[in-house]
Amino acid sequence: MHSKQDQLLAFHCAPTLTGLKPANLITHDATISFYNSQGADQMTFILNQNGIRIERICSCASRELTLVYNENRLWEHLNQPHIWGFLVSQGYPMYNDLKEVLEALKGRVARTNGFPHEIGVFLGYPLEDVMGFIRNKGQNCKMCGYWKVYGDTDSAMKQFDQFTECRDLMIEKLIQGVSITQLLSLA
């Protein structure tokens, strides 16, 4: 039997766990902990060995927002000049390390009435689509899948198919009794 953490990670984060994306977000019930429990500590250890980190972005009494990310991949993604330029235009100063950037993101989430839409660049969405979403206030997209597409629909569709295939394969492995930590230990 697989844990609730395994189910959430397989369904929402398979592309990050397998290196297809720099990060994924999970909104989940606060009773499902990725922090400070025996099972969570073992999972965190295995994830960390694979360069995957889990970070609580915000929480309230009943819900949590958790970022699951590949540390190196996310830092490389954010360090692209066009991505930094965009983040600076959204009020982020330049940072020396990923931890500082994530702390700034947490602050933005806490201060924003709604949700800071620049989070899409943290999740690896194409900048054109993130900017299109902001400019159009989430309306008038060309296609909707894992994100709203305002730019290259062919490229987005290929990525959506890869993400779905990856997720389905990971869920299939869970159904067969293989845990996320076992899958990552084999990698």
N, C-alpha and C positions, 0 to 999 in steps of 0.2 A: 504494500500500500504506500503510495507516495504522499508526501506532506502537502499542505496548502501552499507552502513556499515554493515547492517544486512545481505545482500546478500553475501558480502565478508567473513564475519565471519562464516556464515553457511556453505558456500562451502569450505573454506580453513581451518577453525579452529574448527569445531564441535568436533573433538576428544579431543582437549585441553579444550574446554568449558565444556565438559561432564566428564573430568577426565581420559580419556584413554591415553593421551599423556601429557608430561610436557609443550610442546610449539609447535607453528606453525609459519611459516613465510608467510607474504603476500607481494607480489610485486603489487603495485597498482598505479593508476593515482594520481598525487599529488593533484588534485582537490577534491578527495574523502578524507576528513579529519577525522582522528580519534582524533584530538586534537583541543582544543579551539574553539568550536562552541556549540551552545545550545544543539543540538541533541547529539553531541559527549560527552559533559560534563555529560549529563544524562546517556548515555551508559557507560561511564567510571565509574561513581558512582556505577551503578548496577554491573558491572564487578568486581570492587574492593571489593564490599561486598561479592562476591563469590570467592575472592582470585585470580582473573584474572587481570593481568596487561597488558597494551599496551605500547610498547616502540619503538620509531622511531630508527632504526638502522642506516639508512643513507637516504639521499634524494638528488635529483638534481632538476632542474627546472620542469621536467615533471613527475618524478617517485619517489616513496618512498618505502623503505623496512621496514616493520613493524613486530616486534616480538610480538606475543600474547602468554602469558605464565601464567601458574599457579605457583604463586610465591613459595609456599611451596614445591610443587611437583618438580619443576625445581631445587631448592636448594638441596633437598634430592637426586635427581638424580645425580647432579654434585658432591656431597660430597661422592660418592662411591669411595673407594681407587683406583680402576682400571680406573675410569673416570678421577680423578685428576691426576693420573700418566700419562695418555695419554695427558691431557692438558698441564702438565708441559713439556712433551717431545715436544710439539708443541710451546713452548715458553711462556706459561702462568705461572706466579708465583702463589703461594698459596694466596688465598684471604680470608678475614674475613667475607665478606657478598656478597650477590648476586649482589648488585648494582655495586660493584667493578669489578666483573667478567663480567658483561654486558658492562661496560665502556671499559674494555680490548677488548671484542669482537668487539665493535664499532670501536675501534682503528685499530684492525686487518682488518676489512672490509674496512676501509678508506685507509689503507696502502697496501692492497693486490691487485696486478694486476690480476684481475679475482675474485675469491671468496675463502675465507678460508674454506677448506673442513671440518675442525674440527667442523664446525657449526652443523654438523649432530648429535653430542653428545648432543648439546643444545636442539635439536628437539626430543631427545629420541630414535634415531636410535641405533640399537645394535652396540656396539663398534667394533665388528668383521667386520661389514659391512662398517663402517666409515673407518676403517684401510684398508680394502680390496679396497675400492674406491680410497683411496690415493695411495696405493701401485700399483694398476692397472691403475691409471690415468683415472678412470671411465670406463674402458673397461673390457671385460671378466666376467661380472657378471653372476650369475646363474639364476637370475630372476629380473625383473624390475617392480615396482609398485609405491608405495608412496616414495620409495627410491630404490637404486640398492642393491640387496642382494648378498652377497658373502659367507654368512654362512648358517644358518638354514632356508631353504626355507619353511618348514612346518609351523614353528612359524610365519614367516613373512606373509605367505598367510593368516593365521588366523587373524593376526593384520590388514592386508589390508582389509579383509572382514568386521571386526568390524568397521574400520574407514569409509568404504563406507556405511555400514548400518546406522551408526550414522549420517553421512553427509546427506544421503537421507532422514532420518527421520526429521532432522532439516529443511531441505529445504521444505519438505512436510508441516511442521508446518507454515513456512513462507508463503507458497502459501495459506494456510488456514487463513492467516491474523494475526498470532501470531508473535510478534516481538521477537528478541533475548532478549531484556531486560525483556519482559513478561515471556519468557521461564525460564530465570535465576531467576526471582523474585519468581517463583513457586517452585524452587528447594530448 
